[in-house]
Amino acid sequence: MSENKEKNFEQLFRAHYKELHRYAFRYLGDSDGAEEVIQQVFLRLWEKDWEELIHTSLKAYLYRAIYNESMNALKKEQRKLKYQSYEQHRQGWEPAVDESSKDLDKKLRVALSGLPEKSRTVFELSRFQEMKYKDIAATLDLSIKTVEGHMSKALRHLRIELMDYLTLIIFYIIYIL
C-alpha cells in the first residue's frame, strides 16, 4: 500500500471515529463493543482496496457498515445469552436426570431378571455387547429366527416393565432437548 493511501486511511479513521463510535454506542450501549465494531469495519476496509471499493458516499458507506456490524454483534450476543441460559437450564436438570438414570438402570436389571434365561442372554448380547443376530445365533447355536423371537419377547417384556420410564424419557426428549 502506498504511503499516500496509508495517510488517507489514517485521516479517514481520525475524521470519523468519534461520530461512528457514538453511532455504534447508540445500538450496543457498550463503549468497548462500539470500539470493537469500528475496528472490524476499518479492518475490512484496510484489507480491501477501500478507495476503489466505495463508489457512493464514504460517510454513508461507513454508517451502513457500522449499523450492519452492530446488528451482527447484537445477534451474536443474543446467541451467547441463549446458549448460557440453555446451559444453566440443562445443568439444573442433570441431577434429576442422573437420579432417573440410576433408577432406570435398577429397574432395567430387575426387568431383565424376570426374563427367561435365553431371552435375557440374547438381549444382553445384542444390546450390551452390540452383537449382530447372526453372531448371537452362531455363539448360542441357535437359528437367526430363534434369536429374533427371543429379542421380540425381551423387548415386549421390557416395554411393559419400563412403561413409566418411557413416558419420562419421551417427556425429557420433547421438552428438555
N, C-alpha and C positions, 0 to 999 in steps of 0.2 A: 504494500500500500504506500502510495506516495506521501511525502511529508505534508503536502497541501491537503490531502484527503484526511489525514490524521488531525490536522488543525481544524478543519471544517467540522469533523466529527466531535471534537472536544468542544468547539463553540456551540454546536447544536445541543450537546448534553448540558452544558452550563446554562444556556439560554432558556431551556425548557424544563430543567429538573424540578425546580420548586413548584411550578404550577402543575406539572404532571404528578408530583408527589401528593399535592393537595387533592387532585382529582382521584387518584387511586385510593387515598386515605378515606375519601367520602364513601367508597364502596366497601372497603375492607375494614375500616375502623381500627387499623393497626399500622403504626408507623413503620415497623420493621417489615411487615408484609407488603406495604406500599413500596418501600425501597427495593425489596426483592423483585416485585413486578416490574419496576422501572429498569432494574438491572437486566432482567430477562429480555425485555423489549429491546434495549440498547445492545445487548449482546447479540441478538439475532440480526440487528442492523449492521453491527460490526462484522459479523461473519459473512454477510452478503455484500454485494456491491450496492450500498444503500443509496448512493447518488443516482444510480441508474434504475434502481428498484422502484422508487417512488415517482409516479407520474402525476399525482394530484397534489393538493396542498400538503406540505410537510407536517404542518401543525395538525391538520385533520387526520392524517395518517397516524401520527403519534397518539392522539387521543383515542382513536378507534383501537389501536394496538393495546393501549393501556386498559381500555374497557374490556377487551376480549381476554387479556391475560388476567385481569382482576376476576372476571367471571370464572375462568378456569381455576384460579386459586380458591375461590369460594366453593366451587363444586368439589375440589379435592379435599377441602376442609370438611365439607358435609359428609363425604365418603368416609373420611377418617373418623369423624364423630359417630357415624352409623356403625362402623366396624367396632369401635371401642364399646359402644352400647351393646352390640351383639355379644362381644367377648364377656362383658360383665354379666349379661343375662345368662350366657352359656355357663359361665363359671358358677353362677348361683344355682344352676340346675344339676351340675355334676355330682354333688354328694347324693342327691336323691336318685340320680341315675345309677351311681355306684351301688347304692343300697339296693335298688331294684335289681341290678345286675347280679349281686350276690344272692339275693332272694331267688331270682330266676335260676341261677346255677344249682342251688339247693333243690328247688322244685323239679328241675330237669333230671337231676340224679335220682330223685325219688320216683319220678315218672318212668325213667329208664329201668329202674329195678322192678317195676311192675310188668315189664315185657317178658315174653318167653326168651330163653337164653339165645337161641339162633337169631331171632329178630333183633335183639339188643346188640349182638355181635356184629350183624350185618350193618345196622345203623351206625355203630361206633366206627367200624372200618370205613364206611362211606363218608361220614361227616367229620370225624375227628382225625382219621388217618388219610382222608382225601383219596381213597382208592376208588377206582372205577368198578362198575358192576362186574365187568369181565374178569378183573383181577380178584375181586372178592369171591366170585364163583370158582375160580381156579384154586384159591387159597383154602376155601372151605369144602371143596369138592362137591359143589352144587351146580345146578344149571342156572343160566342167567335169568330165566323166568322165575325160578325159585327165589333168587336174590331179590328180584323186583317185587315179588309177593311179600317177602319179609320186610322190605322197605315200606311198602304200602301199609302194611299192618302197623309198623312202628310209627310212621307219620300220622296215621289216623289216631292211634292211641295218644301220641303227644299233643295233637291238636285238641283233643278232648281234655286232657290233663292240664294243659297250659293255656286254656281259653282266656282266663283272667289276664294273663300277661300279654297275650296277643293284642288285646284291646289297648293295654298300656303302651305297648310298642308302637302301635298304629297312631295313638294319640301323640306320642313323642315325635314320631316322624312327621306328622302333619303340622303340629303346632310349634315345635321347637326348631326343627331343621328347616 
